[in-house]
Amino acid sequence: MSTACAVEWGGQPLLLLPERAVFWPARATLFVADLHLGKAATYRALGQPVPGGSSRENLARLDALIEAHAVQQLVFLGDFLHAAAGRTPALLGALAQWRARHAAVGMTLVRGNHDDRAGDPPASLAIAVVDEPWLLGPFACCHHPQRHPTHFVLAGHLHPVCRMAGRGRDSLRLPCFASDAQQAVLPAFGEFTGGWPMPRADGWRFHAVAGERVWALP
């Protein structure tokens, strides 16, 4: 079984999920960042030999989370689609079928930098599209990490990873949640995404993701 990690951000109990998402039980709300749907198709359009299937895997993982946590609201913290070239008929058809399976779930996209280039999701998907910061309870939902004068920021964009070093020369890069007293940066939800090693800094805490577990780093 997967093991989530309980935290309190913005005065609210939240669960950091090993699927690289955040669940807010009080509002049955799921936060995910950086799906980058259609990224593999974009690379293939440029002649790169990239295998397909990553977007279907991302949607299947969302299916499982929505069902497991009885999600009523889903918030995308930017970069829902990767690029205009990735808006293939196959992807748009898969998205339509996926949205129909979750017609009762309210969905909101906070535009990110890739959304500006890829364009908003089709209106038929009934995903509300807003600019950052979008306020929801005590949270300022953003794509880019930033400070907000009154709300705790939930953001993405950086695709944070942490480096775990062994006693020898071995090391491991793991996705992570990074947070301080005023904001948190979620790891990229998308399967076909890179990662940026976030440097350690005073006041920041890191929660690493490995397999089916999330745990706080010392």
N, C-alpha and C positions, 0 to 999 in steps of 0.2 A: 504494500500500500504506500502511496505517496505521503510525504510528511511536510506539511506547510509550517511556516514560522509565524508566530503571532507577534505583531508590533503595535505600537500606538503612534500614529501620525496625525497631526491636526486635532488631537484630543479624541480620536476615534480608534477603536480596535479594528485592525485590519489583518488579513492573512496574506503572506507572501507565498505564492504557489510555485511548486517546482516546474510547472508549465510556463514559467516566466510571465506571470500575470499577478495582479493584486485584486483580492476580493474584499469588499466592504459589506459585511453581513447585515449591518443595520439598515442598509438600503438595497440589499440584494443586487449590488452593482459590481461589475467586473471591469477592471481597467487593463488595457493592453496597449503596448506601444510598438510601432515600427513593424507592421506586417510585411510591407514591401511586396504585396501581391503582384504577380506578373513580372518579377525581377528576372527569373530564369528565361521567360519568353523574350524579354528585352535583350538579354545577352545573346540568345539564339538569333534574334533579328540582326544582330551585329556580326554574325558569323562565328560566334564562340560556341564550342561544342559542350553545352551545358545540359545535363539531363533534366527532364521534365518531372512534374509531380509535386514540387514543393508547395505550390499554392493549394492544391487539394489536401496535402498534409496539414497545412495551416488551418484550413477550414474544418477539417476533421477534428483537430485538437480543440478548436473553439466549440464544436458540437459537444464534445465530451465535457468541457468545462461548464457550458450552459446547463447541461443536464445534471451534472454532479452537484452543482451549487444552486440549482433552481434560480438562475439569473433572471432578473427582471429588467435590468438596464445594463447596456454594454457601451463603454466609452473607449474610443480609439484615440490614443494620444499622438496622433500624427503619422504620416507616411503610410496610409492605408494602401494606396497603389504606388508602384515604383516609378513608372514612366508611361507616357502616352503610348509608346510602342508595345507595352505589355497589355494593353486593353484589347486582348484578342477575343474573338467570338467564343472560344472555349472557356476563357476565364469569366467573361460576363455571363455566360450560361450557367456556369458552376455557381457564381455568386447569386444569381436569381433563384436557383434551386435551394441554396443554403439559406437565403433570407426567408424563403417560403416556409422552411422548417421551423423558423423562429419568428413568425409573424407577430407574436405577442410581446416580444422583447423590444423595448425602446432602445434605439441606437443613435449615438452621436459621434461624429468625427470632428476633432479639433485639428484644423489644417496644419500640416507640416510643410517643410521645404519641398519634399517630393510631391506632395499633393498640389502645390502651386504649378508644377510642371506637368503632372499626370492628368490634372483636372479632377473635379469632384466626382464621386460615384454617381452612376445613373440615378435619376430621381425615382425610378421605379423601385429602387432598393429601400426607399423610405428611411434613409439614414440622414438625420439632421446634420448639417455642416456649419461649423462656427469657427471663428478666429480665436486665437489665444489672447488673454487668458479667459477661459470659460469657467464661471463660478458655479460650484455644486456643493452645497452644504459648506463645510469648512475648507474645501479644497479649491484651488485654482488649477484647473486642468489646462495644461500647456503641452506644446511639443518641445520647445527649447527650454532647457534649464534656466531658471531665473529666480529672482526674489519678487515677492508680492507683499504689499504693505499690510494686508489684513488676513490673508489666507495661506494655508500650507500648499505648496506647489507640488503637483505630480506631473512629471515630464518624461520624455524619452530622448530621442535624437542621437545620444552619444553611443548607444549600444555598449554599455559598460561591461568590462570583464576584469577579473582579478587574477593575479598570478600566484599560484601556490608552489613554493619551492621545497624540495625534499632535502634530506641530509647530504645527498650527493649532488650531482650536477643536474638531476632531473627536475623538471618543472611542469606545471599544468596550468592552462588558461581556462577559467570557468566564467560563465555569465554570472553577473551579480546585480543586486539591488544596492544602490548607494544613496545615503541620506545624511542630512544634517538636521539642525533644529527647525529649518524653514522650508526645506524642499527634499524631494526624493526623485531619483532617476531610475526608471525601470529598464531592465535588460530588453533587448529586441525580442519580440515574440516570433518573428519570422524565422523559418528554418534556414533560408538562404541569405544570411546576413553576416557581415563581419563583426568584429568587436574592437573596442578601444580600451586599452588598459588604463583605468583611472588611477592617478597617483594618490598615494595616501596623503591626507591633509588633516590638520587639527580640526576636530569637531565632526568629522565624517565617519559614519559607520558603514560597514559592508556586510551584506548577506550573500553568501555564495550559493550557487545552484549546481548540483551534481546529481545526475540520475533522477531519482524520485524524492529528493530531499533538499530543503533549504536550511542553512544554519548560519548563525552569526559568527563572523570572524573576530578573533581577539584583537 
